[in-house]
């Protein structure tokens, strides 16, 4: 063989560079048939091979470009010109079953235990059968004060300061509160600290310290909050709407005052806690990074040997009284009028619950697709926010509410538009498009209820707590089917049944003189919207809630 054409054993220049500048093998290099050692190609071979490689790459690139272009054209042809014309395959989703997670603990509580190994965290929520409705008449605020102190007033083994410091060290969060018909204590922490966290949670539930200086601090804060009661027109609106919707003497209108808070003593807090914070009154939502059986054993231990028996609380009162129809106005010097338009409501176990949900969604609960929003906000530009709500009450009927804020001179006109839309949904069938859009929204949003394991546990725990699981254990499994069966005729029927225009209570907070003038371009008088029945309500003393003299 001519020595000029013999393969050289010298590394190619490109190979000498490969390990530093170019870690990929050089396509111009030839390999020896006797091994993997790379050698230089014969003279001329490299030039022609490089040409072939470059040609092959260009042809391959051209083919990919043509394929991409064809694919893009096909995709473009499949995209409709309007978003509402997009089509998707049917959503296949089945909600979790509550019985898969429900555990009846021997110590008394029912727990929903939902493992979740995604993050090294554990979340525990203890729902407690207690509430503001159990406050003594002369000590309103007792439940609220007790609820705040459980997580912030120390425990048997730790002062409030030591507890706060230890929780910070563990990167744990301990919270507590008592609202109108429920109390809650929650703990979130790293799973590696679970045993210590459960010890802290047990002490907060069973042996809170109720430290004197923390009691004094919270009472001072409560009185400071009271002093601001008349600063915000939304707070005034909420208080007066509640009084008109449920009655002056209903428990959720028994608000804390300076005298009632000052009357609370530490022994009152201790007695309130020992009456209601016993395992028989607990429902738990437990989720996170743990073994299910091991967690159940820990919970059994945590709630065993409780230091006091506690009592079963009485039922939540239901003695609501809805006010006579009319316009009720609180004179407040603000640049906009706040309006709530109220009607008597329903319980959530009412057979019409699902048609009512759909009806309200079309009327004003569905955001920018709803009629009230479109008329009051989009078409007329009278309000930034306008909406309606028709929730079903758990223990007593909640109200239908339509609300908005508008300039003083256009309050009456905006309210008249809301009444027009109420009459329209009573008198006319909604369109098929409105009905389908509303039902599709409820059905497609449904999986969000169980988006996380923590949400799943808490949803089922709340159903246990409020009695839904006992009354209707298949509620979530049948939710979408019940929505789907709602018809246009159902929507009109429930609107005619529950939206009675002659029963409207219209609550207004704003500049009385300007609001009553109305707008020169719209000859609508506020007092005429409720049959001429008009009542001016006084502001209330922020510390005592006694009525103040009406301004002249």
C-alpha positions in Angstrom: 0.0 0.0 0.0 1.3 3.4 -0.9 2.4 5.0 2.3 0.8 8.2 1.3 -2.6 6.5 1.5 -2.1 4.4 4.6 -4.2 5.5 7.6 -2.3 7.7 9.9 -2.3 6.8 13.6 -1.9 10.5 14.5 -5.0 11.9 16.2 -6.9 14.2 13.9 -6.7 17.9 14.7 -10.4 17.9 15.3 -10.1 15.0 17.8 -7.4 16.9 19.7 -9.9 19.7 20.2 -12.9 17.6 21.0 -12.4 17.1 24.6 -12.0 20.8 25.3 -13.9 22.8 22.7 -16.2 20.3 21.0 -17.3 17.3 23.1 -19.3 15.7 20.2 -17.5 13.3 17.8 -16.4 14.9 14.5 -18.4 13.5 11.6 -15.4 13.9 9.2 -13.4 11.4 11.1 -12.9 7.7 10.0 -12.8 4.8 12.5 -10.4 1.8 12.2 -12.1 -1.5 11.5 -9.8 -3.1 14.2 -10.8 -0.9 17.1 -12.3 2.3 18.3 -9.2 4.4 17.9 -9.9 7.4 15.7 -7.5 8.2 12.9 -7.3 10.8 10.1 -9.1 10.0 6.9 -7.1 9.6 3.6 -6.5 12.8 1.7 -9.6 13.9 -0.3 -12.0 11.6 1.7 -12.7 14.3 4.3 -13.7 16.9 1.7 -16.3 14.7 0.0 -17.7 13.3 3.2 -18.1 16.9 4.6 -20.0 17.8 1.4 -22.3 14.8 1.7 -23.0 15.6 5.4 -23.8 19.2 4.6 -26.2 18.2 1.8 -27.9 15.6 4.1 -28.4 18.2 6.8 -29.9 20.7 4.4 -32.3 18.1 3.0 -33.3 17.0 6.5 -33.8 20.6 7.6 -35.9 21.3 4.5 -38.1 18.2 5.2 -38.6 19.2 8.8 -39.5 22.7 7.7 -42.1 21.4 5.2 -43.6 19.1 7.9 -43.7 21.9 10.4 -45.4 24.2 7.9 -48.0 21.5 7.0 -48.7 20.8 10.7 -49.0 24.6 11.4 -51.4 25.0 8.5 -53.5 22.1 9.9 -53.6 23.5 13.4 -54.4 27.0 12.1 -57.3 25.6 10.1 -58.6 23.8 13.2 -58.6 27.0 15.4 -62.0 28.7 15.3 -62.3 32.4 14.8 -64.0 33.0 18.2 -63.0 31.7 21.6 -66.5 30.5 22.4 -66.4 28.2 19.4 -63.5 26.2 20.9 -64.4 22.6 21.6 -62.9 20.2 24.1 -63.3 16.6 24.9 -65.7 15.8 27.8 -64.1 16.3 31.2 -63.7 12.9 32.9 -63.5 13.5 36.7 -64.9 11.7 39.7 -64.7 13.3 43.1 -63.2 11.4 46.0 -65.6 9.5 48.3 -65.8 10.8 51.9 -66.1 7.3 53.3 -62.6 6.5 52.0 -61.1 9.0 54.5 -63.6 9.0 57.4 -62.4 7.7 60.7 -64.4 7.6 63.9 -61.9 7.9 66.7 -62.5 6.1 70.0 -62.0 9.3 71.9 -65.0 10.9 70.2 -64.0 13.0 67.2 -64.6 12.1 63.6 -61.5 12.7 61.5 -61.0 12.8 57.7 -57.4 11.6 57.2 -56.0 12.2 53.7 -52.3 11.4 53.1 -50.4 13.6 50.7 -46.7 12.8 50.1 -46.1 15.6 47.7 -44.5 18.0 50.3 -43.0 17.2 53.8 -45.9 19.1 55.5 -48.8 18.2 57.7 -52.0 20.3 58.0 -54.5 19.7 60.8 -57.8 21.7 61.3 -60.0 21.0 64.3 -63.5 22.3 63.9 -65.3 22.8 67.3 -69.0 22.9 68.0 -69.2 26.3 69.6 -69.8 29.9 68.4 -70.8 33.4 69.2 -74.3 32.2 69.6 -73.3 30.8 73.0 -72.2 34.2 74.4 -74.1 35.4 77.5 -76.2 38.4 76.7 -74.2 40.7 79.0 -70.8 39.4 77.8 -70.9 39.5 74.0 -67.4 39.0 72.7 -66.6 36.2 75.1 -66.4 33.5 72.3 -64.3 35.8 70.1 -61.9 36.5 72.9 -61.6 32.9 73.8 -60.9 31.8 70.3 -58.2 34.4 69.8 -56.4 33.4 73.0 -56.2 29.6 72.4 -53.3 30.0 70.0 -51.8 33.2 71.4 -52.3 33.1 75.2 -49.8 30.3 76.1 -50.3 26.7 77.2 -49.7 24.7 80.4 -46.0 24.1 79.6 -45.2 27.3 77.7 -45.9 31.0 78.2 -47.3 32.9 75.3 -43.8 34.2 74.5 -42.2 30.7 74.7 -45.0 29.3 72.5 -44.5 31.9 69.8 -40.7 31.4 69.9 -41.0 27.6 69.6 -43.5 27.8 66.7 -41.2 30.2 64.9 -38.2 27.8 65.4 -40.2 24.9 64.0 -41.5 27.1 61.1 -45.0 26.0 62.3 -48.2 28.0 62.2 -50.8 27.7 64.9 -54.1 29.6 64.5 -57.4 29.7 66.3 -60.7 31.6 66.2 -64.4 31.3 67.1 -67.0 32.7 64.6 -70.8 32.7 64.8 -71.5 29.0 64.7 -68.1 27.3 64.6 -64.7 27.4 66.3 -61.4 26.2 64.8 -57.8 25.5 65.8 -55.3 24.7 63.0 -51.7 23.6 62.9 -49.4 23.5 59.9 -45.8 22.2 60.2 -43.1 20.1 58.8 -43.8 16.4 59.0 -40.5 15.7 60.8 -41.8 17.8 63.7 -45.2 16.1 63.8 -45.0 14.5 67.3 -43.9 17.8 68.9 -46.6 19.7 67.0 -49.3 17.3 68.1 -48.2 17.9 71.7 -48.5 21.7 71.2 -51.9 21.3 69.6 -53.2 19.1 72.4 -52.1 21.7 75.0 -53.7 24.5 73.0 -57.0 22.6 72.9 -57.0 21.0 76.4 -54.8 23.2 78.6 -54.5 26.8 77.3 -52.9 29.2 79.7 -55.1 32.3 79.0 -52.3 34.5 80.1 -53.5 37.7 81.9 -51.4 40.1 79.9 -52.7 38.6 76.6 -56.3 38.9 77.8 -55.8 42.6 78.6 -54.1 43.2 75.2 -56.8 41.6 73.2 -59.6 43.4 75.1 -57.8 46.7 74.4 -57.6 45.8 70.7 -61.2 44.8 70.6 -62.2 48.2 72.0 -59.9 50.0 69.6 -61.5 48.2 66.6 -65.0 49.3 67.9 -63.9 52.9 67.8 -63.5 52.5 64.0 -67.0 51.1 63.4 -68.4 54.2 61.8 -65.3 55.0 59.7 -66.1 52.6 56.9 -69.5 52.8 55.1 -69.3 49.1 54.2 -69.2 48.2 57.9 -72.3 50.3 58.6 -74.0 48.7 55.6 -73.2 45.2 56.8 -74.4 45.8 60.4 -77.7 47.5 59.4 -78.4 44.9 56.6 -77.9 42.1 59.2 -80.4 43.7 61.6 -83.0 44.1 58.9 -82.5 40.6 57.5 -82.5 38.6 60.7 -84.0 40.8 63.4 -82.6 43.0 66.2 -82.7 40.2 68.7 -81.1 37.5 66.6 -77.8 36.2 67.9 -75.7 37.4 65.1 -76.7 40.9 65.8 -75.6 40.7 69.4 -72.3 42.4 68.9 -69.6 43.1 71.4 -69.6 46.5 73.0 -67.2 48.3 75.3 -69.2 47.4 78.4 -69.7 43.8 77.4 -65.9 43.3 76.8 -64.9 45.0 80.0 -67.3 42.7 81.9 -65.4 39.6 80.7 -63.1 38.0 83.3 -60.5 35.3 83.0 -62.7 32.8 84.9 -65.4 33.4 82.2 -63.0 32.5 79.5 -61.8 29.3 81.3 -65.5 28.3 81.9 -66.4 28.9 78.3 -63.5 26.8 77.1 -64.1 23.9 79.5 -67.8 23.7 78.4 -67.3 23.3 74.7 -63.7 22.3 73.9 -64.0 18.5 74.5 -63.4 15.7 71.9 -67.1 15.0 71.6 -67.4 18.4 69.9 -64.5 18.1 67.5 -64.3 17.2 63.8 -60.9 17.0 62.2 -59.4 17.6 58.7 -55.9 16.0 58.6 -53.8 16.0 55.4 -50.1 15.8 54.5 -47.0 13.7 54.6 -47.8 10.7 56.9 -48.7 7.1 57.0 -52.5 6.8 57.4 -52.5 4.1 60.1 -49.7 5.8 62.1 -51.6 9.1 62.0 -54.8 7.5 63.3 -52.8 6.0 66.2 -51.3 9.4 67.0 -54.8 11.0 66.9 -56.2 8.4 69.2 -53.4 9.1 71.7 -53.7 12.8 71.4 -57.4 12.9 72.3 -57.3 10.2 75.0 -57.6 11.0 78.8 -59.1 14.5 78.2 -59.0 16.5 81.4 -62.7 17.5 81.4 -65.9 16.0 79.9 -67.3 19.1 78.2 -70.9 19.6 77.2 -72.9 19.1 74.0 -73.9 22.6 72.8 -77.6 23.5 72.1 -78.8 23.9 68.6 -78.0 27.1 66.7 -81.0 29.5 67.0 -83.3 29.9 64.0 -85.6 32.7 65.2 -85.0 35.1 62.4 -87.3 38.1 61.6 -87.2 39.7 58.2 -87.9 43.5 58.2 -91.0 45.1 56.5 -90.3 46.1 52.9 -89.0 49.6 52.2 -86.0 51.8 51.8 -83.8 52.1 54.8 -81.1 54.9 54.6 -78.2 55.7 56.9 -76.9 59.3 56.3 -73.1 59.2 55.9 -71.0 61.8 54.2 -69.2 59.6 51.6 -68.8 60.2 47.9 -70.6 57.0 46.9 -73.8 55.4 48.0 -73.6 51.7 49.1 -76.7 49.7 48.4 -77.9 46.2 49.5 -81.2 44.9 48.2 -82.4 42.0 50.4 -85.1 39.3 50.1 -85.8 36.3 52.4 -83.7 33.3 51.5 -83.6 29.5 51.7 -81.8 26.7 53.5 -79.3 24.7 51.5 -81.3 21.5 51.8 -84.2 23.1 50.0 -85.2 21.0 46.9 -84.9 24.2 44.8 -81.2 24.8 45.9 -79.7 23.9 42.5 -82.2 25.8 40.3 -81.7 28.8 42.6 -77.9 28.6 42.2 -78.3 28.6 38.4 -80.9 31.4 38.5 -78.7 33.6 40.6 -75.7 32.9 38.5 -77.5 34.2 35.4 -79.0 37.2 37.3 -76.0 38.6 39.1 -73.7 35.9 40.5 -71.8 35.0 37.4 -69.6 38.0 37.1 -69.3 39.6 33.7 -71.6 37.1 32.0 -74.5 38.0 34.4 -77.3 40.4 33.7 -77.0 42.8 36.6 -73.3 43.3 36.0 -73.9 43.8 32.3 -76.7 46.3 32.8 -75.4 48.3 35.8 -71.7 48.2 35.1 -71.0 47.5 31.4 -74.0 49.1 29.7 -74.8 52.1 32.0 -71.4 52.6 33.7 -73.1 53.3 37.0 -70.9 51.1 39.3 -67.5 49.4 39.3 -68.9 46.4 41.2 -72.4 45.0 41.0 -73.5 41.5 41.9 -76.0 39.2 43.5 -75.8 36.2 45.9 -78.3 33.6 46.9 -76.5 31.2 49.3 -78.4 28.4 51.1 -78.2 28.7 54.9 -77.0 25.8 57.0 -79.0 26.4 60.2 -81.3 29.2 59.2 -82.2 30.8 55.8 -79.7 33.3 54.5 -80.8 36.2 52.3 -80.9 36.9 48.6 -78.7 40.0 48.2 -78.1 42.3 45.2 -75.6 45.0 45.8 -73.6 47.8 44.2 -71.9 51.1 44.8 -72.8 54.2 42.7 -72.5 58.0 42.7 -75.1 59.5 45.0 -77.2 61.0 42.3 -77.4 57.6 40.4 -78.2 55.3 43.3 -81.9 55.3 42.6 -81.4 54.7 38.9 -79.0 51.8 39.4 -81.4 50.3 41.9 -84.3 50.5 39.4 -82.2 48.6 36.9 -81.6 45.8 39.4 -85.4 45.6 39.9 -86.0 45.6 36.2 -83.7 42.6 35.9 -85.4 40.8 38.7 -88.7 41.3 37.0 -87.3 40.1 33.7 -86.0 36.8 35.0 -89.3 36.3 36.7 -91.4 37.0 33.6 -89.2 35.6 30.8 -87.5 32.3 30.1 -83.7 32.7 30.1 -82.0 31.9 26.8 -80.6 28.5 26.1 -77.2 30.1 25.8 -77.4 31.7 29.2 -78.6 28.4 30.8 -75.9 26.3 29.2 -73.1 28.8 30.0 -74.1 28.9 33.7 -74.4 25.1 34.0 -71.2 24.5 32.2 -69.5 27.0 34.6 -70.6 25.2 37.7 -69.7 21.8 36.2 -66.3 22.8 35.0 -65.4 24.6 38.2 -66.4 21.6 40.3 -63.0 19.8 40.4 -61.5 22.9 42.2 -63.4 21.8 45.3 -61.0 18.9 45.6 -57.9 20.6 44.0 -55.6 19.7 46.9 -55.7 17.0 49.6 -56.0 19.7 52.3 -59.2 21.0 50.5 -60.5 17.5 50.2 -60.1 16.8 53.9 -61.6 20.2 55.0 -64.6 19.9 52.6 -65.5 16.5 54.0 -64.9 17.7 57.6 -67.2 20.7 57.1 -69.9 18.4 55.6 -69.6 16.2 58.7 -69.7 19.2 61.0 -72.8 20.8 59.4 -74.7 17.5 59.0 -74.6 17.4 55.2 -72.8 14.0 55.2 -75.4 12.5 57.4 -78.3 13.9 55.4 -77.0 13.7 51.9 -73.8 11.5 51.7 -73.9 11.5 47.9 -74.1 15.3 47.6 -70.7 15.7 45.7 -71.1 12.6 43.6 -74.5 13.9 42.3 -73.6 17.6 42.2 -73.0 17.8 38.5 -76.0 15.7 37.6 -78.3 17.9 39.7 -76.9 21.0 38.0 -77.4 19.4 34.6 -81.1 18.7 35.2 -82.0 22.4 35.7 -84.2 23.7 32.9 -85.2 27.2 31.7 -88.6 26.6 33.2 -87.0 25.7 36.6 -85.1 29.0 36.5 -88.2 31.0 35.9 -90.2 29.0 38.5 -87.7 29.6 41.3 -87.4 33.3 40.3 -91.1 33.7 40.6 -91.1 31.8 43.9 -88.3 33.5 45.8 -87.7 36.9 44.1 -90.8 38.8 45.3 -90.3 42.5 44.3 -92.9 43.7 46.8 -90.8 42.3 49.7 -87.5 44.0 48.9 -85.7 45.7 51.8 -83.3 48.2 50.3 -80.4 49.3 52.5 -78.6 52.5 51.5 -75.6 54.2 53.2 -74.5 57.6 51.8 -75.3 61.3 51.4 -79.1 61.4 52.1 -79.8 64.7 50.3 -77.9 63.9 47.2 -79.3 60.4 47.0 -82.9 61.5 47.4 -82.5 64.1 44.6 -81.9 61.4 42.0 -80.4 62.1 38.6 -81.9 64.8 36.2 -81.6 62.5 33.2 -83.4 59.6 34.9 -86.7 60.4 36.6 -86.5 57.7 39.3 -87.1 58.4 42.9 -85.6 56.1 45.5 -88.6 56.2 47.8 -90.8 55.0 44.9 -88.9 51.8 44.4 -90.4 50.3 47.6 -93.9 51.6 47.4 -93.1 54.9 49.1 -92.0 53.3 52.4 -88.9 55.2 53.5 -87.1 55.0 56.9 -84.0 56.9 57.9 -81.8 54.8 60.3 -79.5 56.5 62.8 -75.8 55.9 63.1 -74.9 54.0 66.2 -72.5 54.8 69.0 -69.4 52.8 68.0 -68.7 51.7 71.6 -72.3 50.9 72.8 -74.2 50.5 69.5 -76.9 52.7 70.9 -78.7 54.8 68.2 -77.3 58.4 67.9 -79.7 61.3 67.2 -80.6 61.7 63.6 -78.9 64.6 61.8 -81.1 67.4 60.7 
